[in-house]
Amino acid sequence: MELDLHKIKIAQAKACLSVNELVEKTGLGRATVSKILNGVNNPSIKTVGLLAKALNIDVSEIIKVEK
């Protein structure tokens, strides 16, 4: 599963969340969140759910759909 990092950053900006606030809302480590946002890590399904919940969006909004 690949995330659309651009859409995550848009959702983060709309929610007015800093990386630290995203860390707090997801309960993930700062390094983990930073690696995800920089495209270094492919997160687990659970982690994708935590990110979507913290950003108050549907999971489908941040997953890249292959055509």
C-alpha positions in Angstrom: 0.0 0.0 0.0 1.4 3.4 -1.0 0.4 6.7 0.5 -0.3 9.9 -1.3 2.1 12.1 0.6 0.8 15.3 -1.1 -2.7 14.6 0.1 -1.5 13.8 3.6 0.3 17.2 3.7 -2.8 19.0 2.4 -4.9 17.3 5.1 -2.3 18.2 7.7 -2.3 21.8 6.7 -6.2 21.9 6.6 -6.2 20.5 10.1 -3.5 23.0 11.2 -1.4 20.3 12.7 2.3 20.4 13.2 4.3 17.2 13.1 4.4 17.2 16.9 0.6 17.5 17.1 0.2 14.7 14.6 2.6 12.6 16.7 0.4 13.3 19.8 -2.9 12.5 18.0 -1.7 9.3 16.4 0.3 8.0 19.4 3.1 7.1 17.0 6.8 8.0 17.5 8.1 11.2 16.0 10.7 9.3 14.0 7.9 7.1 12.6 5.7 10.0 11.6 8.6 11.9 10.0 9.7 8.8 8.0 6.1 8.4 6.7 5.8 12.1 5.8 9.1 12.0 4.0 8.3 8.8 2.1 11.0 6.7 3.8 8.6 4.2 5.4 5.5 2.4 4.1 3.2 2.3 7.1 1.1 -0.7 8.2 -2.7 -0.6 7.7 -3.2 0.2 11.3 -0.8 3.2 11.1 -2.6 4.4 8.0 -5.8 4.3 10.0 -4.3 6.2 12.8 -3.0 8.9 10.5 -6.4 9.2 8.8 -8.2 9.4 12.1 -5.8 12.1 13.4 -6.3 14.1 10.3 -10.1 13.6 10.5 -10.3 12.2 6.9 -11.3 8.9 5.3 -8.4 6.4 4.8 -9.3 6.3 1.0 -8.3 10.0 0.8 -4.6 9.3 1.5 -4.0 5.9 -0.3 -2.7 6.0 -3.8 -4.9 4.1 -6.2 -3.1 2.2 -8.9 -4.7 2.4 -12.3 
